Amino acid sequence: MRYFKILTLIFFISLSSNLLSEITTTAETKTFVAASLQDGTFYRTQVYCDINLQALFDETELFSVIRGEYLTGVLKNPDILSLRELWIRRVFSFQNPVLQELSFKIGRIIHTWGNADELKPCDILNPQDLSFLLFQPLQERKIPSLSCLLSLRFFENFLIEGVFLPIFEPSVIDNSVYFPYPVFAEIKKNPFFTIQPAVFPLKRWRDSSWALRLGWSIFKIDGHFNYYNGYDTIPVYEISSLIYIPGPPPVITGTFKPDYKRIVMYGLDFQRALFFNITIRAELAWFDKGKFLYLDQNRFIIDNKSAIEKQYAEYTAGFDVSSFFLRDLYLNFQINQKIISKWSYILKEKEITTSLLLAIEYPLFEQRLKLKTRFFRGIEEEYNAFSFETEFKISGNASLTSGIWIFDGVSDSLFAYYKDRDMLFASVKSIF
Amino acid sequence: MSILKKTISFIFLLSFFIFAAEEDKNLTGKEIAERVEAQSKKLNFLIIRGEIEMVNLQSQRSEKRHYTVMSRIDNNRKSSIFRFTDSIYKNTTFLSLEQPDGSRLQYIWLKSVGSPRQIEGSDKDADFVDTDISNEEIGGFAINDYIWNRIEDRTIDNRDCYVIERVPVRKNARYSKYVVFIDKEYLVTLLARVYGKDNRMIKIIKSSDIRKVGETYMAFFTEVVHSERKRKTIVRIIEAIEKEPQKTFFRKEMMDSPWQ
C-alpha cells in the first residue's frame, strides 16, 4: 500500500505540473446485470465508470484508469473508488545496432503474456476476478498488479523482458453464485468443514514474484520463451485437521487453510499468420514446481491431505479465421489440454483433460448488430457450456449486449457443477 | 547566344520532351506502381490526423470518428500505424511493417485482447473494423502481390492519368481486380474501381483536394462508395505534418502506447 501511495503521489505531482495540458481524458461506463435463467434471481449487478487519463511527454508515457464501481454478488465488495491502472513508461532509444531500445514501466499494470485466446496457461502474472468464471473477457477479469517491467530490444527482432512483482495480490474466487473450482464450493458447503483465514506470502523481498521473457520475430513467427517464479494467485485448500467420528452416521469434520504456493513455470508461445485468412496461435506452459492438485475427497481421511504437488504441462493451440464460408464470418477454435506427469489414481483430476472452445461471430446490418456464440466442451470431464449473445451498436459511442449462458454435464466438473444456474445477462457500454 | 547554340539547345530540349513522352508511354503498369511507391516514400516521416464518416445512402444516417496515422521510412522500408482516437473503437490500432522482401507484416491491437494479433496476408482486403476501407488500403500493399496491367491513359477532371488494372496474385483474394487512375503529375490515385469475383463493380474510391505535403502530394478527401452495402465512407485529412514519430511506436509490443 505504501508503494501504491508513493506512485499515486508521483502521478498527481506530474498532473499538477505544466504538463497538464498534454493529458487527454476519456470516460467509459458499463452497466452489467446477470440473473438466473431458472428462477430470475439476480446474480450480480455491476456498474462502473472508468476515468481514463493518458499523456505522452516525449519518450515518457503516463496512463491511468480511476474506477468508480458498484458491485454485488461478491463476498468482499471492492472499494467504491479505486485506482485501477496507473503506470509510467520511459523509453530510451539508442543508435547502437545491438541494443536498440530500453524501456522501463512501473505502476499498477495489466500484463499480457501468451498468444492464445481466453485459455492462456502462460498468462499468469496478474490475479483475476474469477468470481464470474469466464463470463467476462480475460482482460476485464485481470486485476492490475503493482509491478515494474524492464524491456531490452536487441537486433530489431529480439526482446528480453523482466517483470518484478513485489507485492502479492490474490485472485478473487469468492462469489455467492459461482466458484472457479468446484472443490472450493464442495469444501465450503460442507457443514462439517471449517475454512481458516488464508495464509498470504510474507511481505519480504525474497517473497516477491518475478518473471522473464525472451521474445523474437523471425520469418513472420512471433514467439516468446517465458519463465515465472512467483506465487500462484489461486490458493490450495490444505487440511489443518481432519477427524473421523464413527457413526452412526459416520462424520468427517475438518479444518482447511487456504495457502498460496510459490510456483515455477516455463512457457513457450507463438503466432503466425498462414493463408486463407487463417492465423495460428499456441502456448505451452510447464508447471515445474508448486502446483498442488486435489485428491479425491474419499482420500482426504486416508492420506490426511487434500492435495499433492505435481508437475504438469498445459497447452492451448488454435486458429482463427475470418470470412469463413460467409464474408465477415469469424471463427475461432482452440484446444486446451492438461497432462499430469506421474499421475496417480488418488487424484481427483484425470491424467489428461481436454477442453475445446469454439467461438463464432457474424455481423449484420452494416455491423450494427453482431451475433456471437461460444461453446466450451470438456471431453474427459464431460461438461458443456454454451453462450449466445447479441451486441447492438446504439451509436458510435455506445453498445448494448445481451445473451444467455447454458451449462450442462454429467459429472461435478467446472461447468457441469452449475447446470442449475444458467444465466441471462445484459450490459450497456459507452465511451465519452 | 548564336543561332547555332539556340538551335542545338532547342534540339536537345525537344529530344528530351520526345524521349520523356516516349518513356512515359513505354512505362509498364508495374513501373508506374513503383514510381507511386517511390513518391510516397519521399516523406520519411508523416503524422496525419483526420476524420472518417460512414453514411448509409438509404437512411442518410451517418457516424463520425477520428483517427491518427503515423508513418516513417527506415532503410527504405515503410512502417505505418493507424488508430481510432474516439468512439467505441477508441484505441483500436493497426500496425503495418514493410519487410525486406516488400511484403507487409500486419497487426491489430484491441483493448479487449491486450496483445497484438497478426493478420494473415489475404485478410488484407478484409474491411477494417466497420468501415469500407480495407486493411491493405490503410496499411499499404506489396507491389509483388499484384499483376499490374497498364491500359489506355485517360483524363479525369482535366487531369491526365495513367490507368492500370491491378489483379491480385493470390487466388483467395476478395476482389478480382482494381482499375486505378493515377494522376501523372502528382502520382496520386484519383479514382479506383474495385470489382468482385463476379466482375461486378463493388466499390468506387474517389480522391480529391490534392495538396503538397513536403516533397510529395496527398489526397485530403477520399470517398469510398460501396454499391452492395449502399453505403459510403468519407476519409478526410484534417492535418498532415512532416514530423518524425517515435520509432518505438512502431513496435508491436508498444501498440498499447497512449499516443493520440
Interface residues (C-beta under 8 A of the other chain):
Chain A: T24 T26 Q54 A55 L56 E59 E61 L62 F63 R89 V91 S93 E101 S103 I110 T112 G114 N115 D117 P137 L138 Q139 E140 S151 R153 L159 G215 S217 K220 D222 Q271 R272 A273 L274 F275 F276 N277 I278 T279 R281 S322 S323 R327 D328 P363 E366 Q367 K393 S395 G396 N397 A398 S399 K429 S430 I431
Chain B: M54 N56 E63 K64 R65 D86 S87 I88 K90 Q99 L105 K111 S112 V113 G114 S115 P116 R117 Q118 I119 E120 G121 S122 D123 A126 D127 V129 D130 N172 R174 R229 R231 Q246 K247 T248 R251 K252 E253 M254 S257 P258 W259 Q260
